[in-house]
Amino acid sequence: MKNVFTLVLVLCLASCNTIRVNYDYDKGTDFTNYSTYNYYPDMNTGLSELDTKRLLHAVNAEMQAKGIRFSEDPDFFINIDSESFEVASNNTVGLGVGGTGRSVGGGVSVGIPVGQPKLEREIRFDFVDAKKDELFWQGQGQSNFKENVSPEAREEKLHALAAKVFSKYPPKK
């Protein structure tokens, strides 16, 4: 019984930290042509300077794991952009009023939101061919975000997001 409770607790916590990923790519792209990368020099990630460093470290680790090298003369550039926004809480308390009498029925129901809005962060990665200056792959990850967490927790979250997004690169055709 204790193991079942622990498993349910872990699943609940994991579902709260879900990272949602979308990606798109140019179907005509030969991904074997891309073995080196660099970042746009004037890239503005929309993150704090420290979070930008953490994210770049995570991206570098993912690229290295895929055998793609950082280069001053790259095959493609990476642009990173992020946006934070509030999402309304989907927890509600329902109140209802109804009545019947003499074969007549009716009712009114209202959902009252409970809790504060959640903060979400979306990070988009654009891969642009260095010679053609054309976008050939785009991935984005979205997850919940808390501003007041430790640097270690921030780093862990950004590494998890990068790992999940780059698990879709190169795409399986």
C-alpha positions in Angstrom: 0.0 0.0 0.0 2.9 2.3 0.8 4.4 1.7 -2.6 1.1 2.5 -4.4 0.8 5.8 -2.5 4.4 6.7 -3.5 3.8 5.8 -7.1 0.6 7.9 -7.2 2.5 10.9 -5.6 5.3 10.6 -8.1 2.9 10.5 -11.0 1.0 13.5 -9.7 4.2 15.5 -9.3 5.5 14.5 -12.8 2.2 15.5 -14.4 2.6 19.0 -12.9 6.0 19.4 -14.6 5.0 18.3 -18.1 6.9 19.8 -20.9 4.8 20.1 -24.1 6.8 20.0 -27.4 5.9 21.0 -30.9 8.2 21.0 -33.9 8.1 21.6 -37.6 10.6 21.3 -40.5 11.1 21.7 -44.2 10.4 18.3 -45.7 13.0 18.9 -48.5 15.8 19.3 -46.0 18.7 16.8 -45.9 19.6 16.9 -42.2 22.9 15.0 -42.8 24.2 18.3 -44.3 24.2 20.0 -40.9 27.1 19.0 -38.7 28.2 22.4 -37.2 26.2 25.2 -35.5 26.6 28.6 -33.9 24.2 31.1 -32.3 23.1 34.4 -33.9 25.4 37.0 -32.5 22.6 39.5 -31.7 20.3 36.8 -30.3 17.9 38.1 -27.6 16.4 35.1 -25.8 14.0 37.0 -23.6 15.5 35.2 -20.6 17.7 36.6 -17.8 21.4 36.6 -18.5 21.9 33.7 -16.1 19.1 31.7 -17.5 20.4 32.3 -21.0 23.8 30.9 -20.0 22.0 27.9 -18.4 20.0 27.3 -21.6 23.0 27.7 -23.9 24.9 25.1 -21.8 21.9 22.7 -22.1 21.7 23.3 -25.9 25.4 22.7 -26.3 25.2 19.5 -24.4 22.3 18.2 -26.5 24.1 19.2 -29.8 27.3 17.5 -28.7 25.4 14.4 -27.8 24.0 14.3 -31.4 27.5 14.7 -32.8 26.9 18.3 -33.9 29.9 20.6 -33.2 30.0 24.3 -32.3 31.9 26.2 -35.0 32.8 29.8 -36.0 31.9 28.8 -39.6 28.7 26.9 -39.0 26.3 25.0 -41.3 23.4 26.5 -39.4 22.6 29.2 -36.8 20.4 28.7 -33.8 18.1 31.5 -32.7 16.3 31.2 -29.3 13.3 33.2 -28.3 11.1 32.9 -25.2 7.9 34.2 -23.8 6.3 34.0 -20.4 2.6 34.3 -19.9 -0.1 33.6 -17.4 -2.6 30.7 -17.8 -5.9 30.8 -15.9 -6.2 28.1 -13.3 -8.4 25.3 -14.4 -9.4 24.5 -10.9 -13.0 25.5 -10.2 -15.7 25.1 -7.5 -19.1 24.6 -8.9 -22.2 26.2 -7.3 -25.6 25.2 -8.5 -29.2 26.2 -7.8 -32.1 24.2 -9.1 -35.6 23.3 -8.4 -38.6 21.4 -9.5 -42.2 21.6 -8.9 -45.3 20.6 -10.7 -43.4 19.0 -13.5 -41.3 22.1 -14.1 -37.5 22.0 -13.7 -34.7 24.5 -14.0 -31.2 25.2 -12.7 -28.3 27.6 -12.8 -24.7 26.6 -12.4 -21.6 28.7 -12.0 -17.9 27.7 -11.9 -15.8 29.9 -9.6 -12.0 29.8 -10.3 -9.9 28.6 -7.4 -6.2 29.5 -7.0 -3.9 31.9 -8.8 -3.1 31.9 -12.5 -0.1 29.7 -13.5 3.0 31.1 -15.1 4.0 29.3 -18.3 7.1 29.7 -20.4 7.5 28.9 -24.1 11.0 28.7 -25.6 11.4 28.4 -29.4 14.5 27.2 -31.2 14.9 28.2 -34.9 17.5 26.4 -37.0 18.5 28.6 -40.0 20.7 27.4 -42.8 23.8 29.7 -42.8 24.3 29.7 -46.6 20.6 30.0 -47.7 19.4 32.0 -44.7 16.3 29.8 -44.6 14.6 28.3 -41.6 14.7 24.5 -41.9 13.7 23.3 -38.4 11.8 24.8 -35.5 11.1 23.3 -32.1 9.3 24.8 -29.1 8.8 23.7 -25.6 6.3 24.9 -23.2 6.1 24.2 -19.4 5.1 25.7 -16.1 7.5 28.2 -14.7 8.1 29.5 -11.2 10.2 32.7 -10.7 11.3 32.0 -7.1 13.2 28.8 -7.4 16.8 27.9 -6.8 19.4 28.2 -9.5 19.7 24.4 -9.5 16.0 24.0 -10.1 16.2 26.5 -12.9 19.1 24.7 -14.5 17.4 21.3 -14.2 14.2 22.7 -15.8 16.0 24.2 -18.7 18.1 21.0 -19.3 14.9 19.0 -19.3 13.2 21.3 -21.7 16.2 21.3 -24.1 16.4 17.5 -23.9 12.8 17.0 -24.7 12.7 19.6 -27.6 15.9 18.2 -29.2 14.7 14.6 -28.9 12.7 15.6 -32.0 15.8 16.6 -34.0 16.5 15.4 -36.6 13.0 14.4 -37.4 12.1 10.9 -38.2 10.8 11.0 -41.8 
